[in-house]
Amino acid sequence: MAAGLDLGVELEAAAVQGDGVLLRELLANLLDNAIPYTPRPRRVTVLTHINPDRSRVLEVENIGATIPEHERKKVFERPYRLDASAGEGCGLGLAIVKEIANLHGANVTLSAPSSGGGTLATARFPTTD
């Protein structure tokens, strides 16, 4: 609250098989990339659900500036930072996310959320059934 952060969660049971430490790191890096780039009052939402194809989905959505479409693949490269980036990171967080996702047979994409401005990071994990 003191940091002006509204961290929401909308969690549907969507279990993923894999390395718990690495999966926590994936989520932590997605949050570490979402929070600093969200203007005050900050709003970041974490969502999980199962798609109709039974794949498991983790989403981290923030309000604020949207990563331009031509930059969305580049931010997963090591090390890469957007020119106008206000954060203090070194450009490795999303590269780590991509590596962890790949180890778990998942893919990660960035898009503009349907609600408007901001960025939506989506990790899709294969079905475990």
Secondary structure, DSSP 8 states (H G I E B T S, - for coil): -TT-EEEEEEE------S-HHHHHHHHHHHHHHHSTTS-SSEEEEEEEEE-TTS-EEEEEEE-S----GGGTTGGGSTT---TT--S---S-HHHHHHHHHHHTT-EEEEE--TTSSSEEEEEEE----
